[in-house]
Amino acid sequence: MSPSSSNDTLARLAEIIESRKGGDPDKSYVARLFSKGTDAILKKVGEEATETVMAAKDGDARKIVYEVADLWFHSMIALAQFGLKPADVLAELERREGLSGLEEFALRKAQAREEGQP
């Protein structure tokens, strides 16, 4: 799968998620999560993150992919809750491309100091 088709898949999924906002909670799982609010959405993200870690500890590749798909899906619902899209995350990843993790961490620390954050 090419990067552009991957981006297209994420964009299509984001459109579906967005279309379910305000939908009937009795007919749509996504609408039900949105109706329950931010805390319920974030709880699901946390649950899926934990399940991803557990699958990875088991070392079952199929289960890892399944759980990461759930984690990404619920993370996309969280993004939509805050008016964000997968493209925002992809842009951040592209910004970081070519930076070492240590360079990126140092840059974030410097930016936080400039903004007066600890």
Secondary structure, DSSP 8 states (H G I E B T S, - for coil): --HHHHHHHHHHHHHHHHHHTTS-TTT-HHHHHHHH-HHHHHHHHHHHHHHHHHHHHHT-HHHHHHHHHHHHHHHHHHHHHTT--HHHHHHHHHHHTTS-HHHHHHHHHHHHHHTT--
